[in-house]
């Protein structure tokens, strides 16, 4: 009877986990299809001939025969619907094509660009998390004045645009003080300003959602019970308050990672750092359709994966979200 009842109790959890995983998989496939479709039709609305991009751009002075041959080689002379279906089939089979501007397989180009952008985004997310939690704890434990100052800093930080913040950081830390290089280098010092430019606005946004939750958890009944049992303020902070304060941040981590990828377009361009964002900007300018599609699909796939992982982490951190 005990074995049977345990099996009966596990079955809803297994089915619930399977439905959750299937929903994430279907949703991820839909997102990738939508991104591929938007890129396919959107980039073709840009004035110009894609065949010229293949031949090196308008300045290449390619002959009409060479342009016609390029259209035939890349299927650009086919009806738009046929081009769209062919593009979807190639993407479904893992064929990202060859970059028009770089003359290299898109998969190889992405393999070279991903590590730089991934390091930048992950470091910025970690720094933003640390700043948001630190500011939330400090402002909450400093009384009403600390709460007001913390709230003001969070609002200002969240509202600062990346390009303005990058310019100010370069002028102060690179030009005036000379402490850090104005462009990104392979050294750890070259990462400080790009990471700070991405992390500070995100920290302000995360801090706003964490601070109220932290304050509520710190004054909740379970925190009072922990203090009544002899728990120190540090113990209440580490075992109870921080866990609840982190929940909204975990839920927003997927969105935060996506915002970091979009912010990388500006930051990598300003700091002359090679990566997905800078290459995407160059590819759009050059009408490099395969590279634009590859970067967009990779970013969308990373966003879907991080959203799923943040949802899973939230379920593990919050027992109320686990099915009985």
C-alpha positions as CSV (number, residue, x, y, z in Angstrom):
1,X,0.0,0.0,0.0
2,X,2.8,2.4,0.8
3,X,4.7,1.7,-2.4
4,X,1.5,2.2,-4.4
5,X,0.6,5.4,-2.7
6,X,4.1,6.8,-3.2
7,X,3.9,6.0,-6.9
8,X,0.5,7.7,-7.1
9,X,1.9,10.8,-5.4
10,X,4.9,10.9,-7.8
11,X,2.9,10.5,-10.9
12,X,1.3,14.0,-10.9
13,X,4.8,15.5,-10.4
14,X,6.3,13.6,-13.3
15,X,3.4,14.6,-15.6
16,X,3.7,18.2,-14.4
17,X,7.4,18.2,-15.1
18,X,6.8,16.7,-18.6
19,X,4.2,19.2,-19.4
20,X,6.4,22.1,-18.3
21,X,9.3,20.7,-20.4
22,X,7.1,20.2,-23.4
23,X,5.7,23.7,-23.1
24,X,9.2,25.2,-22.9
25,X,10.3,23.2,-26.0
26,X,7.3,24.2,-28.1
27,X,7.5,27.8,-27.0
28,X,11.3,27.8,-27.9
29,X,10.6,26.4,-31.3
30,X,7.9,29.0,-31.9
31,X,10.2,31.9,-30.8
32,X,13.0,30.7,-33.2
33,X,10.6,30.4,-36.1
34,X,9.2,33.9,-35.4
35,X,12.7,35.4,-35.2
36,X,13.8,33.7,-38.4
37,X,10.6,34.9,-40.2
38,X,11.0,38.5,-38.9
39,X,14.6,38.6,-40.0
40,X,13.9,37.1,-43.4
41,X,11.3,39.6,-44.4
42,X,12.6,42.5,-42.4
43,X,16.1,42.6,-43.9
44,X,14.6,42.3,-47.4
45,X,12.7,45.6,-46.8
46,X,16.0,47.4,-46.5
47,X,16.6,49.3,-49.8
48,X,19.3,47.6,-51.9
49,X,20.2,44.4,-53.7
50,X,21.4,41.5,-51.6
51,X,23.4,40.3,-54.6
52,X,25.5,43.5,-54.3
53,X,26.3,42.6,-50.7
54,X,27.4,39.1,-51.9
55,X,29.7,40.7,-54.4
56,X,31.3,43.1,-51.8
57,X,28.8,45.9,-51.6
58,X,27.8,48.8,-53.9
59,X,31.4,49.9,-54.3
60,X,32.5,46.6,-55.8
61,X,31.2,47.7,-59.3
62,X,30.2,44.2,-60.2
63,X,28.9,43.6,-63.7
64,X,25.3,42.8,-64.4
65,X,26.3,39.2,-65.4
66,X,28.2,38.7,-62.0
67,X,25.2,40.0,-60.1
68,X,22.8,37.7,-62.0
69,X,25.1,34.7,-61.3
70,X,25.2,35.6,-57.6
71,X,21.4,35.7,-57.5
72,X,21.3,32.3,-59.2
73,X,23.9,30.8,-56.9
74,X,22.2,31.9,-53.7
75,X,18.6,31.4,-54.9
76,X,17.8,35.1,-54.9
77,X,16.1,34.8,-58.3
78,X,13.5,32.4,-56.9
79,X,10.0,33.7,-55.8
80,X,10.0,35.1,-52.3
81,X,7.9,32.3,-50.9
82,X,10.3,29.7,-52.3
83,X,13.3,31.6,-50.7
84,X,11.5,31.7,-47.4
85,X,10.7,28.0,-47.3
86,X,14.2,27.1,-48.5
87,X,15.7,29.3,-45.7
88,X,13.5,27.7,-43.1
89,X,14.5,24.2,-44.3
90,X,18.2,25.0,-44.1
91,X,17.9,26.5,-40.7
92,X,15.9,23.4,-39.5
93,X,18.7,21.2,-40.7
94,X,21.4,23.3,-39.0
95,X,22.7,25.0,-42.1
96,X,23.2,28.7,-41.3
97,X,24.9,29.4,-44.7
98,X,27.9,31.4,-45.5
99,X,28.5,35.0,-44.5
100,X,28.3,37.4,-47.5
101,X,30.8,39.9,-46.1
102,X,33.2,37.5,-44.3
103,X,33.1,34.7,-46.9
104,X,33.1,32.1,-44.0
105,X,30.5,29.7,-42.7
106,X,28.2,31.5,-40.3
107,X,28.6,28.7,-37.7
108,X,32.4,29.3,-37.6
109,X,32.0,33.0,-37.3
110,X,29.5,32.6,-34.4
111,X,31.9,30.1,-32.7
112,X,34.6,32.9,-32.7
113,X,32.2,35.6,-31.5
114,X,30.1,33.9,-28.9
115,X,32.8,33.5,-26.1
116,X,33.5,37.3,-26.0
117,X,29.9,38.3,-25.8
118,X,29.1,35.4,-23.3
119,X,31.9,36.5,-21.0
120,X,30.7,40.1,-21.1
121,X,27.0,39.2,-20.5
122,X,27.6,36.7,-17.7
123,X,30.0,39.0,-15.8
124,X,27.6,41.9,-16.2
125,X,24.7,39.8,-14.9
126,X,26.8,38.6,-11.9
127,X,27.9,42.2,-11.1
128,X,24.3,43.5,-11.4
129,X,23.0,40.8,-9.1
130,X,25.7,41.6,-6.5
131,X,25.1,45.3,-6.6
132,X,21.3,44.9,-6.5
133,X,21.4,42.6,-3.5
134,X,23.9,44.7,-1.7
135,X,22.0,47.9,-2.3
136,X,18.7,46.2,-1.2
137,X,20.2,44.9,2.0
138,X,22.0,48.2,2.8
139,X,19.0,50.5,2.1
140,X,16.6,48.3,4.0
141,X,18.7,48.1,7.1
142,X,19.4,51.8,7.1
143,X,16.0,53.1,8.0
144,X,13.7,55.4,6.0
145,X,16.6,57.6,4.9
146,X,18.5,54.7,3.6
147,X,15.4,53.4,1.8
148,X,14.9,56.8,0.1
149,X,18.5,57.1,-1.0
150,X,18.5,53.5,-2.2
151,X,15.3,54.0,-4.2
152,X,16.7,57.2,-5.7
153,X,20.0,55.5,-6.8
154,X,18.0,52.5,-8.3
155,X,15.7,54.8,-10.3
156,X,18.6,56.9,-11.6
157,X,20.7,53.9,-12.4
158,X,17.9,52.1,-14.2
159,X,17.1,55.1,-16.4
160,X,20.7,55.8,-17.6
161,X,21.2,54.8,-21.3
162,X,24.2,52.7,-22.1
163,X,25.8,55.1,-24.6
164,X,25.7,58.0,-22.1
165,X,27.0,55.9,-19.2
166,X,29.8,54.4,-21.4
167,X,30.9,57.9,-22.5
168,X,30.9,59.2,-18.9
169,X,32.9,56.2,-17.7
170,X,35.5,56.6,-20.5
171,X,35.9,60.3,-19.8
172,X,36.3,59.8,-16.0
173,X,38.2,56.5,-15.6
174,X,40.2,56.4,-18.9
175,X,40.7,60.1,-20.0
176,X,40.8,62.0,-16.7
177,X,42.3,59.4,-14.3
178,X,44.0,57.0,-16.7
179,X,43.1,54.0,-14.6
180,X,41.5,51.9,-17.3
181,X,41.8,51.5,-21.1
182,X,39.2,53.4,-23.2
183,X,38.7,50.3,-25.4
184,X,38.2,46.7,-24.5
185,X,41.3,44.6,-24.5
186,X,42.1,40.9,-23.6
187,X,43.2,41.9,-20.2
188,X,40.9,42.0,-17.1
189,X,41.2,45.8,-17.0
190,X,39.8,46.0,-20.5
191,X,36.6,44.3,-19.3
192,X,35.9,46.7,-16.4
193,X,34.3,49.6,-18.2
194,X,32.1,47.4,-20.6
195,X,30.9,45.2,-17.8
196,X,30.1,48.3,-15.6
197,X,28.2,49.9,-18.5
198,X,26.0,46.9,-18.9
199,X,25.7,46.1,-15.2
200,X,24.8,49.4,-13.6
201,X,21.4,50.0,-15.3
202,X,20.4,46.4,-14.8
203,X,21.4,46.6,-11.1
204,X,19.1,49.6,-10.7
205,X,16.2,47.7,-12.2
206,X,16.8,44.5,-10.2
207,X,17.3,46.4,-7.0
208,X,13.9,48.0,-7.3
209,X,12.1,44.7,-7.4
210,X,14.4,43.1,-4.8
211,X,14.3,45.8,-2.2
212,X,10.5,45.7,-1.5
213,X,10.5,41.9,-1.3
214,X,13.5,41.9,1.0
215,X,11.9,44.5,3.3
216,X,8.7,42.5,3.4
217,X,10.5,39.2,4.1
218,X,12.6,40.8,6.8
219,X,9.5,41.9,8.7
220,X,7.4,38.8,8.0
221,X,6.1,36.3,10.5
222,X,8.7,33.6,9.6
223,X,11.5,36.1,10.3
224,X,9.9,37.0,13.6
225,X,9.6,33.3,14.5
226,X,13.3,32.8,13.6
227,X,14.3,35.6,15.9
228,X,12.1,34.2,18.7
229,X,14.0,30.9,18.3
230,X,17.3,32.7,19.0
231,X,18.3,33.2,15.4
232,X,20.7,36.2,14.9
233,X,20.0,39.0,12.5
234,X,22.7,37.7,10.2
235,X,21.1,34.2,10.3
236,X,17.7,35.6,9.5
237,X,19.2,37.6,6.6
238,X,21.1,34.7,5.1
239,X,18.6,31.9,5.7
240,X,15.3,33.7,5.1
241,X,15.3,37.2,3.8
242,X,17.8,36.9,1.0
243,X,16.2,33.8,-0.3
244,X,12.8,35.6,-0.7
245,X,14.4,38.8,-2.0
246,X,16.2,36.8,-4.7
247,X,13.0,35.3,-6.1
248,X,11.9,38.3,-8.3
249,X,15.5,38.7,-9.5
250,X,15.6,35.0,-10.5
251,X,12.3,35.4,-12.3
252,X,13.7,38.4,-14.2
253,X,17.1,36.9,-15.0
254,X,16.0,35.6,-18.4
255,X,14.7,39.0,-19.4
256,X,17.9,40.5,-17.9
257,X,20.1,38.3,-20.0
258,X,18.2,39.3,-23.1
259,X,18.6,42.9,-22.3
260,X,22.3,42.4,-21.9
261,X,22.5,40.8,-25.3
262,X,20.7,43.8,-26.8
263,X,22.9,46.2,-24.8
264,X,26.0,44.5,-26.1
265,X,25.3,46.0,-29.6
266,X,25.9,49.5,-28.2
267,X,28.6,48.6,-25.7
268,X,30.7,46.4,-28.0
269,X,30.6,49.2,-30.7
270,X,31.6,51.9,-28.2
271,X,34.5,50.0,-26.6
272,X,35.6,48.4,-30.0
273,X,35.1,44.9,-28.5
274,X,34.6,42.0,-30.9
275,X,31.4,40.1,-30.3
276,X,27.9,39.3,-31.4
277,X,26.5,42.8,-30.9
278,X,29.2,44.6,-32.9
279,X,29.1,42.0,-35.7
280,X,25.3,42.2,-35.9
281,X,25.5,45.9,-36.4
282,X,28.0,45.5,-39.2
283,X,26.1,42.6,-40.8
284,X,22.8,44.7,-40.9
285,X,24.7,47.6,-42.5
286,X,26.2,45.2,-45.1
287,X,22.9,43.3,-45.7
288,X,24.7,40.1,-44.7
289,X,21.5,38.1,-44.4
290,X,23.0,34.7,-43.3
291,X,25.1,36.4,-40.5
292,X,22.2,38.5,-39.3
293,X,20.0,35.5,-39.2
294,X,22.6,33.4,-37.4
295,X,23.3,36.1,-34.7
296,X,19.6,36.7,-34.2
297,X,18.7,33.0,-33.9
298,X,21.6,32.4,-31.5
299,X,20.5,35.3,-29.3
300,X,16.9,34.1,-29.3
301,X,18.0,30.6,-28.5
302,X,20.1,31.8,-25.6
303,X,17.2,33.9,-24.3
304,X,14.8,31.0,-24.4
305,X,17.3,28.7,-22.6
306,X,18.1,31.3,-19.9
307,X,14.3,31.9,-19.4
308,X,13.8,28.2,-18.9
309,X,16.7,27.9,-16.5
310,X,15.5,31.0,-14.5
311,X,12.0,29.5,-14.3
312,X,13.5,26.2,-13.1
313,X,15.7,28.0,-10.5
314,X,12.7,30.0,-9.3
315,X,10.7,26.7,-8.8
316,X,13.6,25.2,-6.8
317,X,14.1,28.3,-4.7
318,X,10.3,28.8,-4.0
319,X,8.7,25.6,-2.6
320,X,5.2,27.1,-3.2
321,X,5.8,26.7,-7.0
322,X,6.5,22.9,-6.7
323,X,3.4,20.8,-7.5
324,X,2.4,18.7,-4.5
